[in-house]
Amino acid sequence: MRETSLSPDDLIYPLFVTYGRNIRTAIKSMPGCFQESVDRVVKHAKEIYSLGIPSVILFGIPEHKDKKGSGAYDPQGPVQKAVKAIKNKVPELFVITDVCLCEYTSHGHCGLIEKNDVKNDPTLELLAKEAVSHAKAGADMVAPSDMMDGRVEAIRIALDNRGFTDIPIMSYAAKYASAFYGPFREAAESTPEFGDRRTYQMDPANRREAMKEIELDIEEGADIIMVKPALSYLDVVSDAKDFFNVPVAAYNVSGEYSLVKAAGKLGWIDEKRIMIEILTSIKRAGADLILTYFAKDAAKILNK
Ligand code: PBG
């Protein structure tokens, strides 16, 4: 009689790739998550694939940051190197790359800054360049998370022009300006130096606007659309599933993970049961794919 079933096959595991060798630095606010150098990420990728998780999404922590986020499209950047190495050693693992500038800019914003303001249109070219460099390295799919208007189209055109017509785009289409990203910013070292992301990410109070954002991204060429965060936005996940005929992804973000881990550590909740209940609820709401830091923990239980 069960209507919803959860499987490791539904899950995408986020990884943080950094420079150097033999590095595996724990992320304090996200127990069980690490910043890893390419050699360690490859080992990790083998373990992830052996657990039945079909896909990972890569975030990069570059050695140097600058105003233009040039590390984002450096062919020798951590993400580009990690994609190459993973596809070489674990070719069956589907590798997605996060396309954004915030991990690479000195100011920590997702776009170019002029007079303390994020400039939408000049940013598009850089995002397209980043996506092409990921595709060149061998990425199976690119996932723009910056929330600049028009970036899906810019990326689609750039990929097509370079012959990457087969590389799909998963767009972070309905991405809210959320406090649930707090721990991620420690993990990716991407806290904005000034201001916040409210001029380009969505107002948590808006539900209908999410459908407009998703519609525009699909028109621009998004193959999969994402709602982010997941748990406080299950109504949006459900609407997305009802309104559109494309796969829906939901991002169970860092803050959602840390809350459960912290309360679990204190013995206040049954961490494993809560984790499965949360992931099941995201699937029940309509998500076809779930990006989650719980992927390995959940797969270990689901594989039993
Ligand atoms: C980059 C990006 C963020 C997350 C994914 N991509 C942070 C942000 O927008 O501030 C958050 C993921 C998480 O919290 O787990 N733009």
Boltz pocket constraint, residues with backbone or C-beta under 6 A from the ligand:
constraints:
  - pocket:
      binder: B
      contacts: [[A, 98], [A, 100], [A, 102], [A, 110], [A, 145], [A, 146], [A, 180], [A, 181], [A, 182], [A, 183], [A, 184], [A, 185], [A, 190], [A, 197], [A, 252], [A, 253], [A, 254], [A, 255]]
      max_distance: 6.0
